[in-house]
Amino acid sequence: MKRKVIQIAESTQLVSLPRKWALQHNLKKGDEVEVIEDGERVVIRAAKEAKPETTKIDVSKAVRLAERYLIAAYRSGYDEVEVIYDNPTMLQRLQHTASSILMGFEIVNQGERTCVFRNISSSLSSEFDNVLRRVFFITLALARNTHDAITQKRFERLTEGLALETTNNKFTLFCQRLLNKQGGGSYRLTTYLFLTIYQLEKIADHYKYICEHLLKAKNRKLHAKTLKLFQQANDQLNSYYELFYKYDLQKAEEIAKNYHTLEASAEHAFNDTPSSDDEIIHNLLSIVQLTFNLVGIRIGMEI
């Protein structure tokens, strides 16, 4: 969409707003909008809340992907989603997904083979920073509690790790939803924040895989080298948390140096420990690599 610039007097230039967008946000003469300069872009944000965004998805043929469709609609920022489904079992799966990890999404209407999910909670931009920090806290708690459960041989506590990973999913999806609906500042910053949240969710997945593996394993005793690698991976993650909220080049360099050391340690551990430890070492190596990836994203945010 292109608009011509209108010159008013010598120092004032105007561009008209798209009529459809103005109607969607209930804008009238005299209302205020927020104008954000972002390089060659100028972002105009309505001060008023927009009319709820709605969409319709047909998951009747998405036997294995029905939940993914609902999650995608939620993450994209839709306020109301009409779902066409095939059978009651599919509806139960969708209800479980919404209640487990889709904050504020509830069924408000139901018919034959169709239902409507609606966001019933406010999504204020001021919530984003608090929820993102909560994501870090949950991920760090998942790392620490899983390690403690193993070293203390309190393996029943590994189920707590599974619960924390579900909570991590809930908050990471909520953050991504807020970014898609209202951004995180500049265009570039929004992209980097989205990538950060995505990586944190993947890190939590690998801790979940460790919990699931050990809950099913007959031999839960880990080699000393594996336990040391576990603690070092957790320390790396904690160092990145500190780096994220207070960028420091020396700390970034330290994380990079430790990454190469830990990568080599993991490769040696595959050879020096029992094969029963391989699954754990693989996941720890993935956590170390994902944490290092986060450093590159944080550098992007800094520059």
N, C-alpha and C positions, 0 to 999 in steps of 0.2 A: 504494500500500500504506500503510495507516494502522496505527499501533501506539499503545496506551494507555500513558501514563506511570505507572509504579509508584512510589509514595512509600515510601522506606525511611528510618526515623528522621526527623529534621527537615531535614537538609541533603543527603540523597542521593536522587536520582531515577534510575530505571532504565527502559530500553526494551529489549525482547527483540529478538534478531537473527533475521532470516528463516532458517528451517531450511535451505532449499535453498542459500542463499548460504554458510551456515556449513559445510555438507557439501562444497560446491565448493572451499572453501579449507581443508578438513581441520581445522577448528577444534574443539578439545576443551576440557573444563574445565581452567582454569588457564592456557590460552594467552593471549598478549597480542595486542591489536589497537592500531593507531594511530588516535587521534581528533584530527581537525583542525577547528577552528572557522573557519567561512567565512561571516560575516554571519549571516543567518537560517538558514543551512545548517550541519549538522554532518556531516562526512565521516568514515566509519569505513573504515579500510584494514587488510586482514589482513596480519600480519607474515609469514605463511607464503605460499609460492607457490600460486596456484590450480591446479586441474587444467587441463590444456591445453584451450583453447577450440577447437572444431572446427566446420566448416561444409561444405556441399556446394554446388557451383555447376555448372550445366549450360550450357556455352558452345557446344554443338553447333550452335545456330542463330545464335550471335553471331559471324557471319563476320568483321566488322570490329571487334568490341568484345571479343574473347576476352581479350586482354591487359589491357584496362581492368577486366574483372571480377576477374581474378587480383590486379591491383594494388589494387583496392578492398578485397578480402578481407585482403590483407597490411596495408594502411594501417589498417584497422579493428581490427587487433590479433589476428586469429585465428592460432592456433599450428599448426593442421593444416587443410588445405583439400583436399577430394576434388573432383577436376575430371572432369566427363564431357565428352568432346570428340568430334569427328566424324571427323577424319582425321589421319594422321601429320603432315601439314604444319602443322596447327593445334598439335599437340603440340610441334613444333620451335619454333614461335613462342613458345609459353609457356615452354619451357625457356630460350630466349634471353633473354626478359624477366626471368626469375628470376635467371639468372646475371649479367645486366648491372646490374640496379638494385634487386633485392630482397635485401637483406643477410640472410644466414642461411637463406634459403628454398631447400630442395633437394627433388628428387623422391626419396622413400624407398620407394615402391611403385608398380608399374605393371601394369595388366591390359589387357584388350581394350577400347579406347575409354574407359579410365579411368586416372587416376593420382592419387597423393597427394603434395602438397607439404607439408613440415613445417619448422617453424623449428628449426634445430639449434644456434642460438647463444643465449646468455643475453641478456636485455634489462633489465639493471639500471638503475634510475633514475639512478644516479650517472653513467651514460654520456651522459645527455642534454645537459648543459652543454658537455661536450667536443665532442660531435658538432655541436651548434648553432654553436659557434665555428668548427668546421671548415667548416661551410656558408658562413660569412662569408668565411673565407680562400680557399675555392675560387672563390666568386663574384668576389671582388676580384682574384684571380689571372687569372680568365677575362677580366675587363675590361681589366686591365693588359696581358696578353699579346696580346690581340686588337689593341689600339691599337698596341703596339710592332711587331707583325708588319706592320701597314699602313704605319706611318711609316718603318720600316727596309726596306720592300719585300721582306720575307722571307715571301711569301704562303704558302709551304709550311707555315709554322708555324700557319696557321689551322686545320689539322687537329687540332692540340693543343687548340684551343678546343672543338672538338666532343667530344673525350675528357673535358675538364674539365666540360662541361655534363652528360655522362652521369654523371659522379661526383657532380655537384651533385644530380641526380635521386635517386641512390642514398641520399645522406645526408639529403635533405629528406624522402623517404618514410620513412626510418628514424626521424627525429625525430617525424613525424606519427604513426607507429605507436606510439611510446613515449607520446606525449600521449594517444592514445586508450585505451591499456592502463592507464596509471597516473597520467595528469594531469601538470600542471606546477606544482602548488601549489593556489591557489584556483581556483574555477570560472572567474572572470573572467580570471585570469592565463593559464589554459590556453587560453581562446578567443583572447586576444591573441597568445600565442606561436604558435598554429596559423596565424593570419592572417599573422604575420610570416614564417613559413617558407614559406607559400604564395606570398607576394609575392616573396621571394627566388628561388624557383624560376622564377617568371614573368620576373623580370629576367634570369636566366641564359638563358632561352629566347630573349630578344631579342638577346643577344650571339651565341647560336648562329645565329640567322637572319642576322646580319651576316656571320658566317664562311661560312655556306652560300652566301649571295649572292655574296660576293667570290670564292669558290672556283670558281664557275661563270661569273662575269662576264668579258667580254673586256676591258673597260676598268676597271682597278682603281685608277686614279689618282683620288684624292679632292681636292676643292677645299679650300683653306686654311681656309675658314669651317667646313666639315664636320669637318675634323680638330680645329679648336679646340673645336667643340661636343662632339666625342667626348671630349676630355680633360676638359672641364668636367663632362660627365655622369659620368665616372669619379671626379672629385674630389667630386662630390655624394654618390656612393655611399660613398666612403671616409669622408666627414664623417658620414654616417648611421651607419656602423659604430661610429665613436667615440661618437656620441650614444647608441647602443643600450646600450653598456656603461658609459657615464658620462653620465647625463642632465644637460643644462645648458640652461636656457631661452634663453640668448643664442645658443647654437649652433643650437638649433631655429629661432629667429627668422632666423638667417643662412641656414639651408637653405631656409626659406620665401621669403626675399627672393631668393635665387639661383634658386629654382624659377621665379618669375615672369619673371625676366630671361632664363633659358634657354628658357622657353617662347616668349617673343617672338623670341629669336635663332633658334630653330628655324623659326618661321614665316617670318622674313626669309630664312633659308637656302634655303627651298623656291623663293624667287623669284630669289635671287642666285647660285645654283650650277647646274651642268648637271643636266639631268633624270636622268642616270645616278646622281646622288647621292641621289635622292629616297628610295630604299629604305633607305639607311643612316640618313638624317635621320629618317625615320618611326620606325625602331627606337630611335634615340637619344632621340627625344621620348617614346616609351613608357617607356624606362628612367627618364628624368627624372620623369615623372608617377608611376610606381610607387614611386620612391624617396621622393617627397613624400608619397604615401599612407602609407608606412611611418612617417613622422613622426607622423601622426595616431594610428596604432596605438600608437606608443611613448608618446605623451602619455596615452593610455588606461591603459597599464601603470603610468604614474607616479602617476596619481590614483586 
